[in-house]
Each structure stands twice: as structure tokens, then as C-alpha cells.
């Protein structure tokens, strides 16, 4: 288990058309530290945003995409994504 502070867990929000549509269901999507666990993500969201209670956290590890430039082949960095669902009585983020 990684020794992460709560402000190191959430890296940035993911703003896409699909993630904006999920906000109506109180689900928010974040890019998180690859070493973060579900409990660390839950604690980080509850500490960073006031009047928020987390119902559940779904995480996914995404491999980096292959990219080519001429004859050389490389790979983007792998990322970890978290979808955080808030309780019905929580305030919006």
C-alpha cells in the first residue's frame, strides 16, 4: 500500500461528454495516482470537498496507447481512472 497523502491521490477531473452526463447520477470521474486504492480515493474526495459522502468507488487501469512516429514505436503512459458515486444527500462537487 502506497504512502500517499490525500492531496496526491486525485490528479485531475476527466471532462468528457460521457462523464458530464454521469454527473446527473452523482457520478464523478477523476484521473488518480496509479498506486491509490479505493479507500484512499474515497478519503481524498471526502476531505477535498465539503458536505460530500462517497457511496462507492469504481477504478480502472488503462494501458498506454501505442504511438508511432516514422519508424519508431512508443507507448503513452498508463493511467488509472476512478468513478466516484456520491450518496443521494451529498452536495454536488
N, C-alpha and C positions, 0 to 999 in steps of 0.2 A: 504494500500500500504506500502510495507516494505521500510525502510530507508537503502538502500544498496548503497555502493559505486561501481563504475563501475568495479573495480578490484575484488570485491566479487561476481559478478554475474556469470561470466564464471568460472567453476571449472576445467574442463579438456576437451580436444577433444576426441571424440569417434572414434577409429581407427578400423574399420571392413572392410571386403571386400565390403559390400554394400555401406558404407559411402565413401570409396575410389572411387568407380565407380561414385558416385553422384558428385564428385569434378569436373568432366568433364563438368557438367552443372552449375558450380559455386555454388554448394550447399554444405555447411559445417555443420557438426554435432557436437554439444557440449553438455556436461553434465552441467546443470546450477543449480543455487540455487533454491530450491523449491518455494521460495517466490517471485522470479523475474517475472516481467511482460514482455510482448513482447516489449514494448517501452524501458524498461531498458536493455533488451538483445540487441536491435538494437543500442542503445547509447554505450554500452560497447564494442561491436565489432568495431564500427566506431572509438572509442577512442583508443583501444588497437592496431589496425592495421592501418597503414598509407595508404592513397590513396584507401580506401575501402568505398563503399556506399552500404548500405543494401536495397534490393528491398522488401523483405518480410521475416517474421519470423513465422515458424510453431512450436508449442510446444506440448508436450505430457507428461502427468503424468503417470508414470509406477508404479504399486503396487509392493511391495517386494514379492519375491517368497517364498513359504513355503519350509522350510528345516527341515529334521528330523535327529536326531542323537539318535538312540536307541528308547527309549520310549517317549522322549521329542520332542515336535514340536515347532519350532520357525519360525520367518519370517525375511527375509532380509529387509534392509531399502528401503523405497520408493525413487524413483529418478525422476527428471524432465529432459527431453531431449528437445533440440531445434535444428531445422534445419533452417539454415540461408542461404537465397539465395541472392547473390550479383548481382548488375547491370552488364550489358554487358561490360561497360567501366571501371569497377573496376579492380584493380590489384589483383593477386591471394594472398591468405593468406599463 
